[in-house]
Amino acid sequence: MKSIFHFIFLFAFFSSFSLFSRAATYTIQVSDFQFTQDFDTIQVGDTVKWVWINGVHTTTSNGIPPGAQQWNVELNQFNTSFTYVVKGGGTYNYISVPDAPLMGGSFVVTNPVGITNVTLLVTNLNIIRNPIRYKIDYSFAPLLAFAGALS
């Protein structure tokens, strides 16, 4: 019975991390030599989706934070969308290469609750089933490190 309570505790512990923030998807429409977006600021973990309306354009990173994944994707009738999950804070600038410098945009990415960097390390996670006693033993050593301060 004790192991059931331990399992419930572990499940609740790891599930609680998903309650802090829910990722959202933000759409940028690509048409007639312009990017149209109704947002300026998003959070780390959110998704940006470029959706082709007409023309032949690209969405190409053009000045993004250090360590962020660059992109260069053509958008046309055959490739009608591109999604990008933001993994770091900072300003993200993008352009359409065939239409540069007239066609471009940007958005700012912030960290949830103003924390600059969150790392959850679980070391030595061991789950061992004992088939004779119908028991599951577990052990782990969590480390939660915050770099930066709350705003």
N, C-alpha and C positions, 0 to 999 in steps of 0.2 A: 504494500500500500504506500509505503514511503517513497518508492521509486516513481509512482504515479504522480505524486505531488512534485517531485523533482522535475519530472518531464513537463508538467504544466508550468512550473516556474521557468524552465528553459524556454519553452514555447512563448510564454508571455514576455520574457526578457528580450528575445530576438525580434518578436513581432512589434514591440513598442517602438523600435527605431523607425518603422514605416509610418508611425503616427505623427512624427514631427513635421514632415513636409510631404506634400503630394506633388509630383512632377506634373507640369502642364505642357500643352502643345500650343505653340504660337505660329500663326500662318502669315507668310509673306506672299502676296500675289505678284506674278511676273508678267507684265504686258506692256505694249505700246511704249517702250523705252522708259519704263519706270518700275520700281519696286514699290508696292503699296503694303504698308504694315500699320497696325493700330496699337503698337506697343513700343516702348523705348527701353524698359528695364525688365529683365527676367531673372530667375534664380538658377544657380548651379543645379544641374539635373534635369532642367526643363529641355524640351525639344523644340527646335525651330524647323518649320517645314515650308520650303519654297514650292509654290504651286504655279505651273505654267498656265497662262491664259491664252496668249498668242505670241507670234514672232519667234525668232531664234535668238536665245540669250544664254548666258551662263550665270551661275552664281559661283563666285570665286573669292576666296578669302584674300583680303588686301589690308593687312595690318590687324593682327590678332595677338592676344597675350602670349608671352613666352610659354612654351610647353603645350599650347592648344593644337589640336589636330587641324591642319590646313585642308582645304577642299577646293575643287575646281570641277564643276559638273555642268554639262550642257543641258539646257531645258528646251524642249521642242515637243512636237506632236507625238513623238515616239518615247520620249522620256519626260513625263509630265510632272514629276515631283522629286524632291530631294529632302531628306530629313537629316538633321544634325543634332546630336545630344550634346549639350554644353557641359563640360567637365571642369571648367575653371573660371574664376572671376576675371573681370576686366572688360575692355571695350573691344567689340568685334566689328570690323569694317569689312564690307564686301562690295563687289562690283560685278557688272556684266562686261566681260572682256570686249566683245564686239562693239559695245556702246560706250565704253569708257572714254573720257571721264564724266560723261553726262549722266550715266546710270549707275547709281551706287546707293548704299544705305549703311546703317549701323545700328547696333543695340548694345546695351550695357548689361553685364551679368554680375549679380551680387551673390554673396554667399548667404545661405539661410540664417536668419537671426543675427547676422553680422559677424559670424564666426569665419575667420579667414581660412582655416584649414582644419578639417576633422578627419581623424584616422581612427578606425576601430580595428585593433589587432586582437585576434583570438589565437593564442598560442597553445600548443599541446592539447588540442581538442581530441579526446578519446571517447569513443562510444563502444562498449564491449557488451555483447549479449551473452548471458550465461544460460545455455539451453537446459541445464539441469534444474536450476532454481527459478526459471522464468523471471529473470531479473536483468535489468539493464544498468550497468555501471557507467558513469560518465565523470569526466574531470576536464576542466579547462582553466585557463588563466587569462582573463580579459584585461586588456590595456586600452584605456580610452584617453587619447592624447588630443589636446586642443592647442593649436598654434594660433596665437592672436587673442584678442579680447572681445567680449561682447560689446556691441554698440549700444 
